C-alpha cells in the first residue's frame, strides 16, 4: 500500500474524480479518498496517462471539497475475502456485508478481476439440471456448466421465475443441492426484500450468498458486482468442489451503468450510446462460467436480461445471445392471459439441451418428445393465425384439434404453480397426455416403441 497521499484533485463529475500528478498508477488500482471531514470513500482507477488518473468513486463525489480531498493509491486491485462462511450472507457490490454481521475473516483473498476459463481446460457442459419447470426442463433443458439467459421485459415475472429456479434446481442423480450465488444489480428495495424472504421462507437461504446493489446505490458499484459474485462462485466451485448456480439480475442495469461511466469518461459511443466494448465486457463476465477438466465443481449461469421496449434486437439481449448458449424468452401475451411462467416457446432455445437429455440422463423418449411438441405447437400457431383471419368456425376438424392442443399446452404444460416442482418424469408424462390428443399416425417425430409405451388414447 502506498504511503503517499495526493491532494491534486482537479475536478469531479458524477462518480468520477480526476487526480493530476500521480505517477506510476496502474489501471484497476484501488483508491481510498479522504474528504475534509476525514470520511473515507473507495474508488478504482479506470484510466491513466502521464498527466492524470481518472478514478470512479463507488460512493460518488457529492459534497467533496476538492481542495481538501486526499487520495491514496493502494497499488492493488479489488479483492474479497472468501471462506465457506459466505453462504447465508448478504453483501453489497464490492463485498462489504449488508446483513449487519461481521466481515468475512479468511486467509483466502482473491482478485475479483478473474479471467474467462481457458478453452483448453474446459470440459463440455453436460448433465441435466432439473429446475422443476416444464417449459424449461422439457423443451429448453439446462445442463451443468451452461449459461442460459432469461430474456424478459418490464412488468414480466422474471424475478419470480429466477427465485423459483433457485429454490428448485437440482441434479437428478445427486443428493447434494446447488450452492447459489445470487447477484442483483440496480433492483428496488421491494425486489431485494422479495428475494431475501423467498429464500428464507423456502429454507435455501443458508446455501445462498447474495450480492445486492439497490437502485439508489452507486451505479459504478454495479460494474464490480458481477465480478465479485463470480469470484465467489469460482471459489465455491473449484476450491470447495461444489456445483454452483449463478443468477445475475438484471444485466440491463449493469449495461446501463457501463454506458453511464463510459459516457462520463469520454469513450466513443456505439449502438444506442453503449460503448463499443460492450460485447467484450459482457463476454468477460459470461465466459467465467463452465466446467474444468478433473474438477468436480462447476459454475452454471442464468443471467436475467430485461429487453427495453420488448425489443429482442436491442444491443444487450442481442450481444448476450451471441455469447450464451440459448435463451428463455418470456411473453407479454401469455402473461396477460394469466399464464405463469409465461415462457414463449417459439423463440426460446437451449443449444446444449441435446447433450444433457436422453436414456442415461432423463428418459429415452425425451429428445423425440421435445421435437414432436415443437412441431405440433408450431402447426398450432399457424392454425391460430388462420382462425384469426377466417374465424374458428370455418376450420376443419383437424385444425380445431390443433387449436385445442395449443390451449391445453399453454395452460397445462407451460403454465404451472409458482411452488409447483415437477420432476422430469412428470413433465414428460404431461407431454404425452397432450400428444395423445392426436392419433398416432400424426405423431411422426417419435418412434413406434414410444407410441406403444406412452400414447394414451386409441386412434
VENCOR-V750329 format. One record per helix or strand of 3 or more residues. SS is the DSSP state (alpha for helix, beta for strand). FROM is the first residue (numbers start at 0). LEN is the number of residues. Records with the same first field share a line. If there is no record, write none. Layout:
SS=FROM-LEN / FROM-LEN
This chain:
beta=8-5 / 15-5 / 29-5 / 39-9 / 51-6 / 69-4 / 78-4 / 107-4 / 125-5 / 141-3 / 148-4 / 178-9 / 207-7 / 242-7 / 289-3 / 297-9 / 325-5
alpha=65-3 / 83-3 / 118-3 / 133-4 / 157-11 / 188-14 / 204-3 / 218-21 / 250-14 / 270-3 / 277-9 / 307-3 / 314-9 / 331-5 / 352-3 / 365-25 / 391-3 / 396-18 / 423-12 / 439-3 / 447-7
